[in-house]
Amino acid sequence: MILEEPTSGTVRVGRQQISFGGSGRALAGRKLAAYRSRIGMVFQHFELFPHMTALQNVMEGPVTVKRMDRRAAAELARGLLAKVGLAGKEQSYPAQLSGGQAQRVAIARALAMSPDVMLFDEVTSALDRELVFEVLGVMRQLALEGMTMLVVTHELWFAKNVADRIVFMDHGEIVEETPKDEFFSAPRTKRAQEFLSKIMAH
């Protein structure tokens, strides 16, 4: 898995901001690791460690990055797996899980680092439709609990019910950024109007 290096712009989590580009202030080493630990990421294709059980996958971050005691990390991991509806699957390996279950393990793994914000990259696009609701149900509960989430999704019904703000993108550029209710009831741009008229009609 390769992560893209930003060439410009800024990323802010809480009061700490990192800028990229000519005047950017780069972080490295422990400072970069500490910054990253505040951001949970859940990917489209799970990216679980195949040689580790669900419990071990969730424990790995707290043990390796935060130096948490293994017994405490295991207790934390069990609690998070139960939170995402996977109690009893602690000793299952990724290959023994359905796509929806594997994605929920990935969510639990990200939550184990106690992030300030969670990033979700099309987390349901690789799933069968019947499994999509398993994952979105967990995400909806996180939203209700107050977790800050940035979600890239084509599931408009989910965005309409859960989001606070919508950032509509087309060909890699931001076309419109607006409160959720305004976007779905009265989009400002012609491109957003065309998109919604086609998608919401189906």
N, C-alpha and C positions, 0 to 999 in steps of 0.2 A: 504494500500500500504506500503510495506516494502522496504527500501533502504539498499543495502549491505554496510557494513563497510569495507573499504579497509584494508588489512593486510600488504601491502608493496607497494612501489612505491611512486611517487610524482604527485602532481597536481599543475600546474602553470597557473595562469591567469594574464596576464600582467607581472609585475615585482614581484608579490607576489607568493611564492611557499609554498606548504604544503607537508611535507613528512610523510609517514606512515611506521609503523614497529618499530623496536627496537630503532632507533635514531630519530623517528618521532617527529615533533613539532606540537602538537595538538592545535586547536583553540576551543574556547568555548564561550558561551554567545553571547554578542553583536558582538565580532570580527568574530565569526563563521557566524552569521546572515548577517553581512556586506559582508563577502566573498561570501556567497551563493547568495546574492542579485545580484552579478555581473554575475551570470550564469543562463541563462534561460533554463528550461527543458520542453520538450514536449513529452508526453508519448504515448505509443501504444494505450491505451484505454481511451484517452481524460482526465479522472480524473477531470472533471468539478464538481462543487458543484451543485447537482441536485435541491436544493431548491432556487437557485439564478438564475436570468435571465442572459442572455449573457452579458449585460452591467455590472451587479453586479459582475459576475465572473471576468471580466477584471479589474474592479475597486478595487477588494479586496486587492491585493498586495500593490499597491501604498497607499491605505488608512491605512491598518493595519501595514505594515512594514515601509513605508516611511513617515507615518503620513501626507500624502497629504490631503489638503482640499477636501471635497467630491465633491464640484462643479467642481474644477479643475480636479479631478480624473475622473469624469463623462465625461468631455469634452475630456480628453485624451482617455478614453475608446471608445467614439463614433468615434474619429478619427482613432483609430486602427482597430475597427470593419469595418469601411469603407475601410481601407487599405487592409484588407483581403477579401473584397468583400461581407461584411455582413451588409451594411447599410440597415436599415429597420428591422433588426432582434434583435435590442437591448433589447426588452421586451420579447423575446422568451426564454423559459426554455430549458435546454438540451434535455428533452424528446420530445420537439417539433421540434428539428433540425435533419437533416440527419447526417450520420456519417461524411461526408466531411465538413459540416457546423460546427459540434461540434469540429472537429479537428482544424478548422480555428479559432474558438473562443479560443481554447487552445493556439494556436500560438500567438494570440493577447494578451492573458493574460500574456504569458511569455515576450512579447515585452514591456508590460506596465511597467516593472521594469527597462527598459533601460539597458539590460545586455551587457556585453562586448563580450560574446560568447553564442551561442545557442546550446543546445544538443537535438538531435532528435533520439528517440529510436523506430525504425521501425514504424513510424507514419502512414504509409499507409497499413500495413499488415492486419488491422481489417476492411478495407474498401472494398466495391464493386469496381470492376475495373473502372467503369465509374466515381467514385468519387475520385479515386487516382489523376487524373489530376488536380482537384480543389486544392488539398493540395500541390502537387508538383509545381504547378504554383506559389503559394505564396512563397514557399521556393526558387524557382528560382529567383524571384524578389528580395528577401532578399539578395541572393548571388550577384546579379548585383549591389545592393546598398552597397556592401562591408561588410555585416555582416559576422563575423567569425562563422562558423557552423561546428559541429562535428556530422555527420549523420551516424547512423547504418541503412543500407538498403540492400535489395535484388533487388532493382530496378536499374539494371546495366545501362540501357539506361540513367537514370537520372544522375547517378554517372559519366557516360562518358561525359555528356554534361555540368555538373555544377561543379564537383569537381576540386580541384587543385592537391590534393594528395590522393592516395588510400592506405589504410591499409587493407590488405587482411588477414583474420583470419580463422583458422581452428581448431576445438576442443579447443577453448578458448586461442589459442596461435597465436601470430603474425607470419605469414609465410612470408609476403613480405610487404614492405613499399616503395612506389616509386611515382614519378610524374604520374599524370593521363594518359598522352599520352603514356608514356613508358609502363605502366601497360597493357593497352589495345592493344598496338601494338607489344610489345616484353617482356612479363612477364619473370622474371628471374628464378623463381622456377618451378619445375615440377608440384607441386600441383596446382599452379595458372594456368599453361598452361592447365592442365587437366580440371580444373573448367571452364575456359573460352571456351575451345573447345566444352564442353557439353552445356553450357548455351547460348553462342552466336550463336550456330547452330540452335536454336529454334526460 
